[in-house]
Amino acid sequence: MFDKLIKSFETCPIVKRGEYNYFIHPISDGVPLIESALLREVAALMLKVLNLDGVNKIVVTEAMGIHIGVALSLITDIPLTIVRKRCYDLPGEIALHQTTGYSKGELYMNGITESDCVVVIDDVLSTGGTMKAVLSGLEQKGAVVRDVLVVIKRGECDIGRPYKSLIEIEVTESGVNVLNTCF
């Protein structure tokens, strides 16, 4: 029943960036094409594994968390807030320092209050830098994090709390190997 996500890795291209084997995938890169059937399957799987009890906001990061967050928001009617790469100088905005395996920068969190109960979702977890920054910001705001889910887990990563993944992969020069799934 849930096979589109696994099959989508069978043909995804691999590019070498230095010593790093980088996979190009619709969920994590938006190319070559995000098919609606794949996005529906991801949303259905998220709904199946997430604890949404009392959740009043879905938190995602720009840019590749947006499409999966929208898909989940549409089927749950839970509003979505996007941690952005741009400062808006809105009241209550906080800057979050993000360090990943390939970049450093600031993220900006808006729309979160201490009365919020949230789930955090993202496309990929590999180094944990983005997720740690988002979780730190939510802690600063006093929000309750009910659950954390990533679509794709690549490698071992400690983000300081339990999290769920839909699919766990390893990437080699010859392709992507699916190691584990939640389904």
Secondary structure in CASP SS format (residue, H / E / C, confidence):
PFRMAT SS
TARGET T0000
AUTHOR 0000-0000-0000
METHOD secondary structure of the structure
MODEL  1
M C 1.00
F C 1.00
D C 1.00
K H 1.00
L H 1.00
I H 1.00
K H 1.00
S H 1.00
F H 1.00
E H 1.00
T C 1.00
C C 1.00
P C 1.00
I E 1.00
V E 1.00
K E 1.00
R E 1.00
G C 1.00
E C 1.00
Y E 1.00
N E 1.00
Y E 1.00
F E 1.00
I C 1.00
H C 1.00
P H 1.00
I H 1.00
S H 1.00
D H 1.00
G C 1.00
V C 1.00
P C 1.00
L C 1.00
I C 1.00
E C 1.00
S H 1.00
A H 1.00
L H 1.00
L H 1.00
R H 1.00
E H 1.00
V H 1.00
A H 1.00
A H 1.00
L H 1.00
M H 1.00
L H 1.00
K H 1.00
V H 1.00
L C 1.00
N C 1.00
L C 1.00
D C 1.00
G C 1.00
V C 1.00
N C 1.00
K E 1.00
I E 1.00
V E 1.00
V E 1.00
T E 1.00
E C 1.00
A C 1.00
M C 1.00
G C 1.00
I H 1.00
H H 1.00
I H 1.00
G H 1.00
V H 1.00
A H 1.00
L H 1.00
S H 1.00
L H 1.00
I H 1.00
T H 1.00
D C 1.00
I C 1.00
P C 1.00
L E 1.00
T E 1.00
I E 1.00
V E 1.00
R E 1.00
K C 1.00
R C 1.00
C C 1.00
Y C 1.00
D C 1.00
L C 1.00
P C 1.00
G C 1.00
E C 1.00
I E 1.00
A E 1.00
L E 1.00
H E 1.00
Q E 1.00
T E 1.00
T C 1.00
G C 1.00
Y C 1.00
S C 1.00
K E 1.00
G E 1.00
E E 1.00
L E 1.00
Y E 1.00
M E 1.00
N C 1.00
G C 1.00
I C 1.00
T C 1.00
E C 1.00
S C 1.00
D C 1.00
C E 1.00
V E 1.00
V E 1.00
V E 1.00
I E 1.00
D E 1.00
D E 1.00
V E 1.00
L E 1.00
S C 1.00
T C 1.00
G C 1.00
G H 1.00
T H 1.00
M H 1.00
K H 1.00
A H 1.00
V H 1.00
L H 1.00
S H 1.00
G H 1.00
L H 1.00
E H 1.00
Q H 1.00
K H 1.00
G C 1.00
A C 1.00
V E 1.00
V E 1.00
R E 1.00
D E 1.00
V E 1.00
L E 1.00
V E 1.00
V E 1.00
I E 1.00
K E 1.00
R E 1.00
G C 1.00
E C 1.00
C C 1.00
D C 1.00
I C 1.00
G C 1.00
R C 1.00
P C 1.00
Y C 1.00
K E 1.00
S E 1.00
L E 1.00
I E 1.00
E E 1.00
I E 1.00
E E 1.00
V E 1.00
T E 1.00
E C 1.00
S C 1.00
G E 1.00
V E 1.00
N E 1.00
V E 1.00
L E 1.00
N E 1.00
T E 1.00
C C 1.00
F C 1.00
END
